[in-house]
Amino acid sequence: MTNQETKETDIGFTHEEFEALLDRYDYHFSPGDIVPGTVFSIEPKGALIDIGAKTAAFLPIQEMSINRVESSDEVLQSNETREFFILTDENEDGQLTLSIRRIEYMRAWERVRQLQGEDATVRSDVFATNRGGALVRIEGLRGFIPGSHISTRKPKEDLVGEALPLKFLEVDEERNRLVLSHRRALVERKMNGLQVGEVVIGTVRGLKPYGAFIDIGGVSGLLHISEISHDHIDAPNSVFNVNDEIKVMIIDLDAERGRISLSTKQLEPEPGDMVKNPDLVFEKAEEMAERYRQQQLKAEAEAEGGTENTDSYEQQEMMVAVD
């Protein structure tokens, strides 16, 4: 009896209290948690990580990075401490499975959403092509460029290894869809040096029933059939041939959609001149474009209620001229 009392006195608490203390300081881990851990063993197929659990957690090599890993020591060093994502519950041996890839994946989508919100232009190398377009990696995520959004004369196969400027079209983590546009990036860059009402020289690159595609300095603009002439035109190929060099006026710049709208109709000195005498249209292009810009300015002033001020200014100019 005396010995038992002595032992309990030496211990300081009962067995029940000791178990309660263990429960209090025991770590409870759940899938989805992000926890700190230290690498203490690197193996060919993964690594053992000390996260404070009763048994060392296992990090498979395929979960070490969002990118392909051939060897564990490409990513980890012994005694390195970093964050890990708990991928699965304990197995029958009480061991948890960890992931670094999942953390990188979540943060990559967060960064991509931020870049899309900033309407940023990014650059990435094409690593593969298929029938639909080209494949790139953005922040480690696989992205797709549809063929209609690749703006180059090269065959798609020749783009592998080439770095392209890109804009975001779709960022959808739930559907794992990251869609980008090379055309939009080029058009936006070109648009920074263009203005509505400006006359530019372009080359006819394609003819469709609804209009002509004109190359202006490496980007494509649409000359819609309704903007070719004031006269009715049955088809663009009745006025233009592919590779024709022509003057066109910019009538709209839509950076968000990556579209440039063009016109020769607004450059006609007389209705129908693009059909009857295109050389005259190109000769008078800058003069007619200036007239167009003045009409636009006047229309804007009238829309803002500035008609009276404009008339007053014109009257003052006339009075000065008479004096």
Order of alpha helices (4+ residues) and beta strands (2+ residues): alpha-alpha-beta-beta-beta-beta-beta-alpha-beta-beta-beta-beta-beta-alpha-beta-beta-beta-beta-beta-alpha-alpha-alpha-alpha
